[in-house]
Amino acid sequence: MKRVVDVAVSTDPISDFQNIVEYAKQMQGIADFLHCDIMDENFVKKNTYDYNVVKSINSASAIMLDCHLMVNEPANEVSKYINAGANIVTVHYEAFKDKNLLAEVLDYIKSCNTLAGISLNPGTPFKEIRAFAYSVDIILVMGVEPGASGQETMSETFDKVAEIYKFKVDNNLNFKIEFDGGVNEKNAQKLRELGVDILVSGSYVFEAKDKVKAINFLKGNI
């Protein structure tokens, strides 16, 4: 049976903040989520926007907001994005030296009736975050090094998805597997078959002449 998944369209290819708001309005009812890539020029070299823009997006559109915080000191930031209207807040495992603080932040996100996600970079093995898999709502697998749109997916990250999916099934867990990085028409089916629940797409959808068709292709509808 064909497996249909959710698609989160990324804001990463867009540099102008007003255009992000317009893109959100364009994508509502078509994409499942708007993937808000938040970068602070510290955790990654790129700098994007903050919770004020997320608040503007939330005020102007009805699309669900998937906020991916690629920032240092995320513990100081999560409440701002929750208050701005985020439906999902995902933090990076690598951004926390204190893993007890990471656990506290994830619990806090969930206590605010927001979905809590943990993300891991391509070089971070799943075993390092395995203990958190029992409590998070989403595990976001980075298929590329964070910080730049349009990169090609690193092939070894497919094995990581398969490992996470097996762990999820073996332990009867309910978290969603999200994949971000180089998602396109060449690898979407494989990622769905490996167990991904949410595909993040930046350049592929943004640059498509027919965005509805591109999203439906990624979802597995066509």
C-alpha positions in Angstrom: 0.0 0.0 0.0 1.3 3.5 -0.9 2.3 5.4 2.2 1.2 9.1 2.4 3.1 11.4 4.6 3.0 15.1 5.7 5.0 17.8 4.0 6.5 20.8 5.8 7.6 23.5 3.4 10.7 25.4 4.6 11.2 29.1 4.7 15.0 28.7 4.2 15.1 29.6 0.5 13.4 33.0 1.3 15.4 35.9 2.4 12.8 38.7 2.6 10.6 38.4 5.7 7.4 39.8 4.0 7.8 37.1 1.3 7.9 34.5 4.1 4.5 35.7 5.3 3.1 35.6 1.7 4.5 32.1 1.2 2.8 31.0 4.4 -0.5 32.3 3.1 0.1 30.7 -0.3 0.9 27.3 1.3 -2.0 27.1 3.8 -4.4 24.3 2.8 -1.7 22.8 0.5 1.3 22.0 2.8 0.8 20.4 6.2 3.3 22.7 8.0 5.4 25.7 7.4 8.9 24.7 8.6 10.4 27.8 10.2 14.2 27.6 10.0 15.5 29.7 12.9 19.2 30.3 12.8 21.2 32.7 15.0 24.6 32.9 13.3 26.2 31.0 16.2 24.9 27.4 16.1 25.2 27.7 12.3 26.8 30.4 10.2 23.6 31.7 8.7 21.3 34.2 10.4 17.5 34.2 9.6 14.7 35.6 11.7 13.2 35.3 15.2 10.0 34.8 17.0 8.6 38.2 15.9 8.4 37.0 12.3 6.9 33.8 13.5 4.2 35.8 15.3 3.6 37.8 12.1 3.2 34.5 10.1 0.8 33.2 12.7 -1.3 36.3 12.6 -1.5 36.4 8.8 -2.1 32.7 8.1 -3.7 29.5 9.3 -0.9 27.1 8.5 0.6 25.0 11.2 4.0 26.3 12.3 6.9 23.8 12.7 9.7 25.9 14.4 13.2 24.4 14.1 15.6 26.2 16.4 19.1 26.0 15.1 20.4 28.3 17.9 22.7 28.3 20.8 21.1 28.5 24.3 17.7 27.2 23.0 16.4 27.0 26.6 16.2 30.7 26.6 14.2 30.8 23.4 11.5 28.1 23.3 8.9 30.1 25.3 9.1 33.0 22.8 8.3 30.7 19.9 5.5 28.9 21.8 4.0 32.3 22.6 4.4 33.3 19.0 2.1 30.5 17.9 4.4 27.5 17.2 2.7 24.1 16.9 6.0 22.2 17.0 9.2 23.4 18.6 12.3 21.4 17.8 15.7 21.9 19.4 19.0 20.4 18.5 20.6 17.8 20.7 24.0 19.3 19.9 23.0 22.7 21.2 22.9 21.4 24.8 26.0 20.7 26.9 23.8 19.8 29.8 21.5 16.9 28.7 19.4 17.3 31.9 18.6 20.8 30.7 17.6 19.3 27.3 15.2 16.9 29.1 13.7 19.8 31.0 13.2 21.9 27.9 11.5 19.1 26.1 9.2 18.5 29.1 8.5 22.3 29.2 7.5 22.4 25.5 5.1 19.5 26.0 3.6 21.1 29.1 2.6 24.1 26.9 0.5 21.8 24.7 3.1 22.2 21.9 4.7 19.2 20.1 8.3 18.7 21.3 11.0 17.7 18.8 14.6 16.8 19.0 16.9 17.1 16.0 20.3 15.5 15.3 22.9 16.5 12.8 24.2 14.0 10.2 27.3 13.2 12.3 25.4 12.5 15.5 24.5 8.8 15.9 21.0 7.9 17.0 22.3 6.1 20.1 23.1 9.5 21.6 19.5 10.6 21.7 17.9 7.2 22.1 16.9 7.9 25.7 14.8 10.9 24.6 12.9 8.9 22.0 10.5 7.7 24.8 9.3 11.2 25.5 9.5 13.4 22.4 6.8 13.9 19.8 9.2 14.2 16.9 12.7 13.2 16.0 14.1 15.4 13.2 16.8 13.8 11.2 19.1 16.2 9.4 20.0 14.8 5.9 22.5 17.7 5.4 24.6 19.9 7.6 22.3 22.6 8.9 22.7 26.1 7.6 22.2 26.1 3.8 19.3 25.3 1.5 19.8 23.3 -1.6 22.3 20.7 -0.4 22.3 17.1 -1.6 21.2 14.5 1.0 24.0 12.6 2.7 23.3 8.9 1.9 24.3 7.6 5.3 21.4 9.5 6.8 19.0 7.0 5.2 20.5 4.3 7.4 19.9 6.4 10.4 16.2 6.8 9.5 15.9 3.0 9.1 17.5 2.5 12.5 15.2 5.0 14.2 12.1 3.5 12.6 13.1 0.0 13.7 13.6 1.3 17.3 10.2 3.0 17.2 8.4 -0.2 16.0 10.3 -2.5 18.4 9.5 -0.3 21.4 5.9 0.5 20.3 6.6 4.3 20.4 4.5 7.0 18.8 7.0 9.8 17.9 7.0 11.0 14.3 10.1 10.8 12.2 10.8 14.1 10.3 13.5 14.4 7.7 15.1 17.7 6.5 17.7 18.1 3.8 17.8 17.6 0.1 14.3 16.1 -0.1 13.2 16.0 -3.8 11.5 13.8 -6.4 14.5 11.4 -6.4 14.5 10.4 -2.8 11.0 11.1 -1.4 9.6 7.6 -2.1 12.6 6.0 -0.4 12.3 8.2 2.6 8.6 7.3 2.9 9.3 3.6 2.6 12.0 3.9 5.3 9.4 5.2 7.8 9.6 9.0 7.6 6.3 10.7 8.6 7.1 14.4 7.8 9.2 15.5 4.8 10.7 18.9 4.9 11.2 20.6 1.6 12.9 23.9 0.9 14.2 24.5 -2.6 12.3 21.6 -4.3 8.8 23.0 -3.5 9.8 26.7 -3.5 11.3 26.5 -7.0 8.6 24.3 -8.5 6.4 25.9 -11.1 3.5 23.8 -9.9 3.9 23.8 -6.1 0.7 21.8 -5.5 1.9 19.0 -7.7 5.3 19.1 -6.1 3.8 18.7 -2.6 1.5 16.0 -3.7 4.4 14.1 -5.2 6.4 14.3 -2.0 3.4 13.3 0.0 2.9 10.1 -2.1 -0.4 11.1 -3.5 0.8 10.9 -7.1 
